[in-house]
């Protein structure tokens, strides 16, 4: 799923992160995932062994689950690497 618009987005994100944060830094990811154990576990696996704190909350009807992932990362490239991995999980919305 590598295309010009996502590359441009990640380039702008990296510039913004370099400008607004000191590294290493804690970074908070927020994702909305269809409530599906396989998809939730796939995202959790991306953050395995990173020291990430993952909180999840189901929507009122249970159709979606929000995941908040806080993890200490070395630099903006690490942030973007995780976003690219999560983007491979079908149906995930990154906030």
Secondary structure, DSSP 8 states (H G I E B T S, - for coil): ---HHHHHHHHHHHHHHHHH--SSEEEEEEEEEES-HHHHHHHHHHTTTTT-EEEEEE-TTSSEEEEEEEEEESSHHHHHHHHHHHTTSTT-EE-
